Amino acid sequence: MSFSEVSPSSGAALDAPNRSADEGPSQTGESIEGFPRSTTALARFAFLLEAAVLLAVFACYAGTLPPDVNEAHYLGKAKHFWMPDWCAGDLFIQSSNAHWLFYVTVGGLNLWFNLATVAWLGRLSSWLLIALGWCYFCRSLTQRWGVAWVSGLVFLLLQHFGHLAGEWIIGGVEAKGFAFGFVFFGLGRMVRGDWVTCWIWWGLACAFHVLVGGWVVVAAMMAWMGGGWRDQRLLPTAVGLILGGLLSLLGVIPGLLLGAGVEGGDWIEAQRVYVFERLQHHLVFSSFSGERLARFSGLVCLWMIGTGAVESSSSQSRILRFTLGTVVIAMVGVGIDQYVRSTGDLVLGAKYLRFYWFRSSDIFVPAAAAVGLTAGFWEMQIKHAVPVRLVSIAVSALVLGLGLIHASAEYRGDGRPRADQQSLMGDLTHEGTQQIYHDWQVACRWVDANLPEDACVFSPRRQQTFKWYAQRAEVANWKDIPQDAAGLVRWRERFEDVYGVSHLENQQRGLDLGLLIRNDAALVELSRHYGADYLMVTRYQWVWRQQLKPASRLSLIFPPANADPQTEENYFVILKIR
């Protein structure tokens, strides 16, 4: 049976060359395997059931305490979009909004809910959109019930262990989650031979995240030029492209504005910091570990096996060409990186490596491999009796589920939100790490309850959740890097001013904050320059500073004089700069 055949009795493949672009299972009477042709309602129920199962899988995999990685980063900005007084004066919070549509939609929830609730609502919305899009994509390839949710399990495992550039799709809420949901709907239309409406779906993806949708459009154009143009007339395709392009402007225009206000050497320096200092783990191929490269190579092999596991069809050919397009995009990124390494031309690297060349292949190679392997496995099960098939499917699902549990065990066992796991300092013991996390929350919430709403704080460099818990602006931190060139220049200046040349020395000592070894005059000058009257450091930094020199310009305000014994021993202290 062909990969694109919907059922033994359907009499037609999904991808007949001249079929209507809107033709699908619900319009043609084609049935999902196991459901009679007349039971369209049951077929739709089966589709929704698969999406629900897949949503539950996503929740089990990534349903950790908020904030997840990047949630404090993006949701804080989304809150400020609708509530301008919130953390006013924070450089990152007030920088340009690259993902404008995300802040308009998800950010509006902050008017009624706190950040943690917004995180959960945003996660469930993006996961549901991805689940529906994935199921639609899978149903466009094969009508066999179960392929969608099982291939979703396979995809999560392959993507978790096989990524090259650290990209992911199921996790905390951010703009790219919604973008990928629309991408999968567009892929579903593409594999059906509809080269009109797929561009509209991808225009919506661009509106939420211009790079996610943009690279998908580039890969799809490669697939279209590789043979897709035979499926549709040029005029309807052009109309779809225009409509999708108009929708994409909601993401393209904010993206273009990121370079405004900075020219010449400052613009190049901003991009150099972005590419080679701050985000090289996503952008620079030569910085990727050999282990990641080996895993991704194995993933490519699995994709080839999955492609060969099903019979050739027009729909399979389209997804094959599209996936090859994402690999070609990644190879271009490799080529630019190798040229920069051989010539030392960091200016060229700063200009072109910032476009996340490896994002698409990190997602769509495992996606194509997962769908191909699962569909091929389903085809092999057809010749067996139903009980045997059910047992086989159940065992496979159990193995995949255990694999996902293992994949997420590394951060589930910690007990802290992933944002704090990623950046908050820890201890040699689990108990010590948990105590530091508890003390961090206590100190931040004391700030929320006691400092003026317009206060700005010098916060520890290695954290990303101060604004999430404390609800106050901070001068800078490593995570919250602006995406616009002007903001990048100012962010770099702040790091040089605040942490200075002593940063590496302090990091080696476990301090990771250079402020306390400065003289009082320098502290006062920094305070005046950035409008920050408060300093948050560890108790050990404070004691060390006192031993070196009495702190005449610093007064201890947390823990307060009347604090309970447990608070008195808090790992963090808050100082006022006089």
C-alpha angles and dihedrals in degrees: 000000000000121000090240098049113113102202138339091257100043094090094207140065122239092244106052104159098242101036120130115268091234094051114120143140095287093050103041100043091244111156136222110242108270096027124089119244091250097054098080091151091057090049091054090047089053090053092051091045091056090049090050091050090049091049089053089051090052091049092050091048100045106013096118128142115288136282098059122184108305094004095105086046099052103025091052089055090046090053092050089050090066098027106042094181091061108104090344110185095036108131097217096041091053096043123108118298108240094177099046098162092051091053091047094051109030093027091062090068088072089073089071107020139045121250096264092053091046088052092055094044091048093047094050092047094050094042091050091050091049092046092051092044092048092049091049090050092050093045088053088060100039136000095215111127114237097028092100101054096036092049087049089059090048091048093053091051095046093045093046095053102025107048119124104198102031095261122154139176108194113060137074120002118272138136097274092061092063090042093056090049090059090043092060092051088052091049088053090057092044096054088049088059095254105140092169110061095032089073090054092054090049090048087059088050090053090049090061098036118005097199095048093050094035096057090045089055091050092050091046091051088055089051091047094050089046091064109307092104088073091065099060141030115257098236098058089043090052090050090053090048092051094049091047090047092053091052091047091060088080086069101026097057096052087047093053091048091060090083095050121116098025127081141172120356095001091056092050091047091051091053092045090056090046095050107032104028109027110026107018090123087070102030113033116070095199089060093058115105122249089240091059091049091050092049093048090049088054089049090055089053090052089051090054090049091049090050091052093045092075132052118261118265138158092259092050089048091055095051089044092055091045093051090047086054091058090050090051089052090052091049090054088055089051090050093051091049093050091048091051091049093050096045102030089229098155091166091064090044092051090051100049111020092066093079099083097243093181100050097091097046090047089061108029101042091060089040093055091043092050095050093044095048093045095046091047090050090050091052091053090052093058094081092056128082116267096252090053091049093049092050091048092050092047092050091047092050090049092052092047092048092051088050091054091048089053091047093055097037093089093068101024092061092056095069095214127102111270092245089061092042090055099051116004114102116255141197135239091256131053091235091052092049091051091049091053089050091050092048090048091056093046092051094046093049090049086057090051092052100041115025122080114268091242093051119129121206137201097229132188112282097228103062136077105192105069094105091043093059104022099040090214135116121257131201096236145320134189097251101048100071117161117238097214120086095236091051091047092055092050092045091054091048090053092052092051091048099043104036099022128176091318092070097096092047091050092046090055089053090051092248100108093186123087100192099091097060092056121098120257094256091057091049092051091048091051090048092053094044096052100029092240117140098171135069127198117198140145121280089244092056090051094050091046091052092049090052091053096044138344108261102235094170097043127077125187113237100161127080086037121224093255096047122137117256094260093052091047088065094049113148090230132056130195120216132192117222109223 
